[in-house]
Amino acid sequence: MRDKINLIGILLVVTMFSACNSEKKKDVKATEPIKTETQTAEKIEGKKMVWIDADLAVGKKNINRPGYSDVDDGYAVLQLLNAENVEIKGMSTVFGNTNIENAFSIGNYINQEFMEQKISVFKGSGVPIDLNNVETNDAVEALASALKKEPMTILAIGPATNIGLLILKYPELKSQIKEVVLVAGRRSPNDIFNIGTKGVKAKDLNFDLDNAAFQVLLDYKVPVVLCPFEISSKVWIEQQDLDTLKTYNTPMNWLATASQPWLEQWKTQGATGFNPFDALASHYIIAPEDIVSEPLLARLELHLDDTLNENDKQVFKQYLLCDDTKGTPVKYCFDVVPDYHQKLIASYKNK
């Protein structure tokens, strides 16, 4: 009798275990599709929608002065093109390192030659904002249409003219802008932008070319991220980097080759390489964890022009200053992670 009872008990335990195990399998099967849908949604959500506004000047000679124009805007655009977590929704051009015609031509060239998924390139402003006569342009209207459809991050690596015009014409679209990432600013008017070792002082060019556009962004409290000279001056591209980049792919071979005269120009000023200013802004978009930043307050202030070697209280200019005293909240990027150079160069290699 005892043996029968023990046998019945064992059978009951086995039966209960089997039933429970069956229910668990049903639960797993029922939840698997939901888990997959969630992962897909997260993946789509993780892709950043980005609009590029740039004063592209790759390979162009300076206008009305000797030498070549900056190539760093090319490094920013091609880095975003190669990023797996970015979808470029459109590109507009603006005056700055060169004139608007050159910038527009280079933007179209990059689109036609290097973009797998072709986008539209729009010509923006060729002059600073005139607050007495605020006029729109193709770039402003295209950006406005895109923002009406979905929120976006804007990489604005030239003067902020097109973005300022957008805000003045369509202030209701401010809420659709996740961030505007700009290359401008400093902590103090005494922070000099030294190029090389021979006394050349650079302008805060994007800001200097259109003070009013930056004032608009601050007055309307647009979410602004600044990648100033302070951070880009800590990063260098040298000859061995150009040699490496040339081997990566066709776009980088084009850009690195076009960068050679720009590198030689910096060498004449005592530097061993050049700072890829705009690439710090694009890198912030694709991998913000590689960029060290802090919240500060930004404002415009009038001081003596620091780019003049002799200036006995004769020439003044506006400065975009960032500290913790007063102004509009911004995110101020000032340093990079220890292995940043390796990450920067690797970001241009095909995945």
C-alpha positions in Angstrom: 0.0 0.0 0.0 2.8 2.4 1.0 4.5 1.7 -2.4 1.3 2.5 -4.3 1.0 5.8 -2.4 4.6 6.7 -3.2 4.1 5.8 -6.9 0.9 8.0 -7.1 2.8 10.9 -5.4 5.6 10.6 -8.0 3.1 10.6 -10.9 1.3 13.6 -9.5 4.6 15.6 -9.2 5.6 14.6 -12.8 2.2 15.6 -14.1 2.3 19.0 -12.3 5.9 19.7 -13.5 5.0 18.9 -17.1 1.9 21.1 -17.0 3.9 24.0 -15.5 6.7 23.6 -18.1 4.1 23.6 -20.9 2.6 26.8 -19.6 6.0 28.4 -19.4 6.6 27.4 -23.1 3.3 29.0 -24.0 4.3 32.2 -22.1 7.6 32.4 -23.9 6.1 31.9 -27.3 3.4 34.5 -26.6 5.9 37.1 -25.5 8.6 36.6 -28.2 6.8 38.6 -30.9 6.2 41.5 -28.4 9.9 41.5 -27.5 10.9 41.7 -31.1 8.6 44.6 -31.8 10.0 46.5 -28.8 13.6 45.9 -30.0 12.7 47.1 -33.5 11.0 50.2 -32.2 14.1 51.0 -30.0 16.3 50.6 -33.0 14.3 52.9 -35.2 14.0 55.4 -32.3 17.8 55.3 -31.9 18.4 56.6 -35.4 18.9 60.4 -35.3 17.1 62.5 -37.9 19.7 65.2 -38.9 19.6 68.2 -41.2 23.0 69.6 -42.3 23.6 73.3 -42.8 27.2 74.0 -44.0 29.5 76.5 -45.6 31.3 73.8 -47.6 34.6 75.0 -49.0 36.7 71.8 -49.6 39.4 72.3 -52.1 38.6 76.0 -52.7 41.0 78.9 -52.6 40.3 81.8 -50.4 38.4 84.7 -51.9 40.2 88.1 -51.9 43.2 86.7 -50.0 45.9 84.1 -50.6 45.7 80.5 -49.5 43.1 77.8 -49.2 39.8 77.6 -47.4 38.9 75.3 -44.5 38.2 71.6 -45.2 36.8 70.7 -41.8 33.2 71.1 -43.0 33.9 68.1 -45.3 35.0 66.0 -42.4 31.8 66.8 -40.6 29.5 65.9 -43.5 31.3 62.7 -44.5 31.4 61.5 -40.8 27.6 61.8 -40.7 27.3 60.1 -44.0 29.2 57.1 -42.6 27.4 57.0 -39.3 25.0 54.1 -38.9 22.9 55.9 -36.3 22.2 59.0 -38.4 19.7 59.6 -41.2 20.4 62.8 -43.2 17.1 64.4 -44.0 18.4 67.2 -46.1 21.3 69.6 -46.6 21.5 73.4 -47.0 24.4 75.6 -47.7 25.4 79.0 -46.4 28.1 81.6 -47.0 31.1 81.5 -44.7 34.4 79.9 -45.5 33.6 80.6 -49.1 30.7 82.2 -51.1 27.3 80.6 -51.4 27.8 79.5 -55.0 30.9 77.5 -54.0 29.2 76.0 -51.0 26.2 75.0 -53.0 28.3 73.4 -55.7 30.3 71.3 -53.2 27.1 70.2 -51.4 25.7 68.9 -54.7 28.9 67.2 -55.6 29.0 65.3 -52.3 25.4 64.3 -52.7 25.8 63.1 -56.3 29.1 61.3 -55.8 29.1 59.9 -52.3 25.5 59.5 -50.9 23.9 56.1 -51.5 20.5 57.6 -50.7 20.3 60.9 -52.6 18.9 63.9 -50.8 18.0 67.4 -51.8 20.5 70.2 -51.4 19.2 73.7 -51.0 20.9 77.0 -51.5 20.7 79.2 -48.4 21.8 82.7 -47.6 24.8 84.4 -49.1 24.8 87.3 -46.7 24.2 87.8 -42.9 20.7 88.4 -41.6 19.4 92.0 -42.2 17.0 92.6 -39.3 15.6 95.5 -41.2 14.6 93.3 -44.1 14.3 89.6 -43.1 14.0 87.5 -46.2 13.6 83.8 -46.6 15.3 81.5 -49.1 15.1 78.0 -50.5 17.1 76.5 -47.6 14.9 78.1 -44.9 11.7 76.9 -46.6 13.0 73.4 -47.1 14.1 73.1 -43.5 10.7 74.5 -42.3 8.9 71.8 -44.4 11.1 69.1 -43.0 10.6 70.2 -39.4 6.8 70.3 -39.9 7.0 66.5 -40.6 9.2 65.4 -37.8 11.6 66.7 -35.1 15.3 66.9 -36.1 18.7 67.8 -34.9 20.4 70.5 -37.0 24.2 70.5 -37.6 24.9 74.1 -38.4 28.6 74.4 -39.1 28.7 77.7 -40.8 27.2 81.1 -39.8 23.8 80.5 -38.2 22.1 82.6 -40.8 19.7 80.1 -42.2 18.7 78.8 -38.8 18.2 82.4 -37.5 16.0 83.2 -40.5 14.0 80.0 -39.9 13.3 81.0 -36.3 12.3 84.5 -37.2 10.0 83.3 -40.0 8.6 80.2 -38.3 9.0 80.6 -34.5 6.4 77.9 -33.9 8.9 75.3 -35.2 11.3 75.8 -32.4 9.7 72.9 -30.5 10.6 70.6 -33.5 14.3 71.3 -33.1 15.9 68.8 -30.8 19.3 70.6 -30.8 21.2 73.0 -33.0 24.9 72.0 -32.9 27.1 75.0 -33.7 30.8 75.7 -34.0 31.3 79.0 -32.0 31.8 80.5 -28.6 34.4 80.9 -25.9 34.6 81.4 -22.1 36.3 84.8 -22.0 37.3 87.6 -24.5 40.9 86.8 -23.4 40.7 83.3 -24.9 42.7 83.7 -28.0 42.3 81.4 -31.0 46.0 80.8 -31.8 46.9 79.1 -35.0 50.4 77.5 -35.0 53.3 79.2 -33.3 53.9 82.3 -35.4 51.3 84.7 -33.9 48.3 84.0 -36.2 45.1 84.6 -34.4 41.9 83.2 -35.9 38.5 84.7 -35.8 35.4 83.0 -34.2 34.4 83.0 -37.9 30.9 81.5 -37.8 29.9 83.8 -35.1 31.8 86.9 -36.4 30.1 86.6 -39.8 26.6 86.9 -38.4 26.2 88.0 -34.8 22.5 88.6 -35.3 21.8 85.0 -36.2 23.3 83.8 -32.9 21.4 86.4 -31.0 18.2 85.2 -32.5 18.9 81.6 -31.3 19.6 82.8 -27.8 16.7 85.2 -27.6 14.2 82.5 -28.7 15.9 80.0 -26.4 16.5 77.4 -29.1 18.3 74.3 -27.6 21.9 75.1 -28.6 25.1 73.0 -28.3 28.4 74.8 -28.9 31.6 73.1 -30.0 34.1 76.0 -29.8 37.8 76.4 -30.5 38.5 75.2 -27.0 37.5 71.7 -27.8 38.7 71.5 -31.5 42.1 72.9 -30.6 42.8 69.7 -28.6 42.4 67.5 -31.8 44.8 67.3 -34.7 44.9 65.7 -38.1 48.4 65.2 -39.4 50.1 63.8 -42.4 49.9 60.2 -41.3 46.2 60.6 -40.7 45.7 61.9 -44.3 47.7 58.9 -45.6 45.5 56.5 -43.6 42.2 58.2 -44.6 43.1 58.0 -48.3 43.0 54.2 -48.1 39.5 54.0 -46.5 37.1 54.7 -49.4 36.5 56.9 -52.3 34.9 59.8 -50.3 37.8 59.9 -47.9 40.4 59.7 -50.6 38.8 62.8 -52.2 38.7 64.7 -48.9 42.1 63.7 -47.7 43.7 64.6 -51.0 41.9 68.0 -51.0 43.2 68.5 -47.4 46.8 68.4 -48.4 47.2 72.1 -49.3 45.3 73.0 -46.1 47.7 70.9 -44.1 50.7 72.5 -45.8 49.2 76.0 -45.0 49.1 75.2 -41.3 52.6 73.9 -41.4 53.8 77.3 -42.6 52.4 78.7 -39.3 54.5 76.3 -37.2 51.8 73.6 -36.7 52.3 69.9 -37.4 48.7 69.4 -38.4 45.3 71.1 -38.5 42.3 71.2 -36.1 39.2 69.6 -37.7 36.8 72.2 -36.1 33.5 71.1 -37.6 34.2 67.4 -37.0 33.8 67.9 -33.3 30.2 69.0 -33.8 29.3 66.1 -36.1 31.0 63.7 -33.6 28.9 65.1 -30.8 25.8 64.0 -32.8 26.9 60.5 -33.6 28.6 59.7 -30.2 28.0 62.4 -27.5 29.7 60.1 -25.0 33.0 60.9 -26.6 32.6 64.6 -26.0 32.9 66.3 -22.6 30.4 69.1 -22.0 28.8 71.2 -19.3 25.8 73.5 -19.0 26.7 77.2 -19.2 25.0 80.5 -19.9 25.7 82.3 -23.2 25.5 86.0 -24.2 26.9 88.5 -26.6 29.4 91.1 -25.3 31.3 93.9 -26.9 35.2 93.9 -26.5 38.3 94.9 -28.4 39.0 92.8 -31.5 41.5 90.2 -30.4 42.6 89.2 -33.9 44.5 92.5 -34.4 48.1 92.7 -33.1 47.8 96.5 -32.6 44.5 97.8 -31.4 44.6 100.9 -29.2 40.9 100.9 -28.4 40.1 101.5 -32.1 38.4 98.3 -33.3 35.7 96.4 -31.3 33.6 93.4 -32.0 31.0 91.2 -30.4 32.0 88.0 -28.6 29.8 84.9 -27.9 30.8 84.3 -24.2 29.8 81.3 -22.1 30.2 81.0 -18.4 28.0 80.5 -15.3 27.1 84.2 -14.6 24.4 85.3 -17.0 22.8 84.5 -20.3 20.8 81.8 -22.1 21.4 78.2 -21.2 23.5 76.2 -23.7 25.5 73.0 -23.7 29.2 73.9 -24.0 31.6 71.2 -25.3 35.2 71.6 -24.1 37.1 68.3 -24.1 37.2 64.8 -25.6 37.7 61.3 -24.2 41.3 60.0 -24.0 41.1 57.7 -27.0 39.2 60.3 -29.1 41.7 60.6 -32.0 41.5 56.8 -32.7 37.7 57.0 -32.6 37.6 60.0 -34.9 39.8 58.4 -37.6 37.9 55.1 -37.3 34.6 56.9 -37.8 35.5 57.5 -41.5 36.1 53.8 -42.3 33.3 51.8 -43.9 31.5 49.8 -41.3 
